[in-house]
Structures are given as structure tokens and as C-alpha cells.
Amino acid sequence: MGRATRPTLVILAGLLTVAAALASASSQDLARAAKLCNKGVRALQTNHVERAREAFDSALRVIPDFPGAHIGLGQLAMSEADFDLALEHFEAARDGYEELGASLLDIEARRYADAQRQINALQDTVLHLQTRIAADSMVQIKIQEMINRITQLQAITPPSRESAGELPGEIYFHLGNALFQLERTAEALEAWETCRDRNPAFALVHNNLA
């Protein structure tokens, strides 16, 4: 059950980057909202919860339907066991994504390129750490954390015109997590299966289904 509620910051960061092209908003507002969401992600990565919440709330004041901000607030609600609020935010994120169009391609391309850079950097760090004393348990824990992040990043696929505007499979992962905690198991399974079908390389959803 713990696996279903654990925040997945790498995935969140990727989804926030994707959300920078709502057709009804100006390019300036989109850039501002995306910047605020990225600020929220960085705050989460350093456990500054209230700073993250403030950044996501600020992004919604710029664009009320901005999906990345709703995903961030949904993750915060999950960590606070407010599963009804989490589901509300994840559903709002889903609805926001449905408004995305072909302009998503450029954003997706940058997201994929950034993921590849992160993978390379993490792999280099893992190799460096593996040269240290094997008995160092803290080093082994750090290595495993990085390997897990690499696995998550490798689930990000290169964009194509055929997939432009499609709802990301990962959003169904988050929806399933909230539904599961609300004991709506059948709906949770359906959401996780949708995530698996849309993104078979997404390892965490296979864990939940198992």
C-alpha cells in the first residue's frame, strides 16, 4: 500500500514541464506558471513543503487550470492523507491536460532531452559511488535511490506528432493512487491499467498492479 502513496518527484517534474502549452493562455502566463511549478518541485525535493504549496498555489492564480500545479498539490494532499482533496486535484489535472494541443510537441521534446541528460548524470554518479567501499550501507542506499530514479526517467518516451495532445499515462497512476486510498479499488485498478496500457515502461504502475 505504501508504494501507491509515495510521491514520485521525478515523474512529477516531467509532468510539470509537459504542462506548458494550454491553448487558452498567453505564452507569458504559461511561462510564468511553468516556472512557479518547477520552483514547487525543487521545494518538494528539499522537503520544503509550505514553500512548494505556495509555488503551486501561485501557479494556479496565474492559470487556474494549469495541470502541473494540480499534480503538485495532489501529491502534497496524498502525503498528508487527504485523499479526497488529492483526487480532486488529479482530476483537475486530467481535465487540464485534455485541453493541450499540437503545441505540446516542443515541450515534450525538451522534457525527453532533459530526462536523457539526467539519466547520463545519474549513471555517472552511480558508477563513481560504486567504486567506494561496498560495506558502506549509506552509499548502497544512495545508489539504489539513483537507480530507481533512472528507471523512472527511462519511462519518458520521445514525442511524436501522433501522440500530440494525448493525456499522459502517468496521470492515471496518480488517480489510481488516490482512488485506492479511498477504497475505490475497482476504479483504482482501472486507472492503473490505463496507465500501464498507455505507458508500459512505467515501472511503478506494475508494482501497484502486482
N, C-alpha and C positions, 0 to 999 in steps of 0.2 A: 504493500500500500504506500510505503514511503517513496518509492520510485515515481509514483504517479503525481506527487505533490512537490517534488524537489524542483526549485527554479532552475531553468536551463539558460544561463546567461548568454552563451554563445549563440544559441538559436534565437533568443530574444534580440540580440544585437543585429543579427541578419535580418530579421523581420522588420525591425525598426528602419533599417536602411531601405528596404523594399518599399516602404510606405510613403515615398517622397513624390508621388505623382497624382494626387487627386485632381480630377479634371476640373472641378468647380472652384478651385482655389488658385490664387495668384502664385507665380513662381517664387516671389519674395516670401509669402506666407508659408509655402511648402518648405522652403529652405530654412526658415526660422523654426518651424515646428520640428523638422528633422534634427536640427542642431540641438534643440531642447531635449528631444528624446534620446539622442546619443549622450547628452550630459546625464540624463537619468540612468542610462545603462552603466556609465562609468561609476556613478554614485553607488549603484547596486553592487558592482564588482568589488567595491571597497567597504561594503556594509554600511553605507550612509543612507539609511532607509528614508528618513524625512527629507533629505536633500533630493533623493530620487523622486519621491512623491511630489515635491514641489515642482520639479522639472517636468514631469508628465502632466500635472495639472496645468502648468503654464502652456504646454503644447496644445492642450485641448481648448484653452482660451483663445489661441490663435486659430485653430481649425477644430471645431467641436467633434468632428467625425474621424479625426486622424487615427488610423488603426494602431500605429506603433505606441501611442500614448495609452490607448485602452489595453493593449497587451501588457505594457509595463505595470499599469495599475491592477490588472488582473493577476499578475504574478505576485504583487505585493499583497493583494487580498488572499491569495492562496497561502502565502507564508503566515498570514495572520488568522487562518482558519475561517475566514469569512467567505464561504464557498458560494453563497447566493450572489454576493457582490462580484466575485471573480467571474462567475458565469455571465453575469450582466455585461461586464467589460469585454469578455471574449466574444460574446455575441455581437457587441457593438463593433469590435474589430473586424469580425467576419463581414458584417454589413458594409463597413467602410471599404474593405478590400473589393467588394463586388462593384464598386464604382471606378476601379482602376482600369485604365485602357492601355493602348499600344505604347504609350509613352513610358510604360514600365520597363521596356526592354533595356534602355540605357542604364536605369537604376539597377536592374538585375545583373547586368554585365559588370558594373562596378562592385556589386556585392560578391559576385563569384570571384573576381580578381582579388578582392580583399581577403576572401577566405583562403585562396591559394597562397597568398603571402603569409597569412597567419599559420597555415599548415607547415610551410617551409621553416618559419621561425621556431615553431614548437618542436618540430622534428630535430632541428639543430640543437635546441636546448636539451631535449631528451638524450641525444647522443652524448652531449657533454656531461650530463648528470650521471649517465650510466658508467662513466669512467671513474666515478668516485667509489668509495668503499661500499660494497654490496650490503654489508651488515647495517648500514645507516638507514634505519626504518623511516626517518623523515624524508630522506631522499627518495626512497621507494614510493612513499605516498605521493610525493610531488610528481614523480614520473608517471604514476598511474593517473593522476588528475590530468596531466597533459595529454596522455594517450586518449583519455576519454574525450577531451576537447577536440583532438584531431579527428576522432571518429565522428563527432557531431558536425564538424566543419566539412568533412568529406561527403556529408549528405546533401550539401548545397550543390545543385546541378547547374550547368551553364544554361543561359536563357535561349529561347528560340521564339521566332515570330508565332509559331503555332501555339505556344503556351502563354503568350502575352495576355494579361488580364485575368488569367486563371487564379482562383483562390488557392493560396499556398496550402499544401497538405499539413504543415506544422500547426496551423490554427486549429485543426481538428484534434490534434494531440492535446492542446490546452483545453479545448472544450470538453474532451473526454475526461481529463483530469478533474475538472470541476464537477462534471456530472457524476463521476464515480464517487467523489466525496459526499455528494448529495444523495447517495444510494440509488441513483437512477442508472443502474448497472447496464440495462439493455441499451439505453441511449449512449452510454459511455463506450460500450463495445462497438456500436455502430460508428461513432465518431472516430475511434482509434482505427477501425478497419478502413474508414475512408482515408485517414492519414496514411496508412500502410499502402493502400491502393494507389494513391497519388504520389507517394514518395517512398518506394520500397527500401531505399537505402537508409531511411531514418531509423537508426537502431533503437532508440528509446521507446518507440511505439511497440516494437516487437517484444520488449521486456514487459510492458504493461499487458499486452495481449496474452503473453505466456502466464 
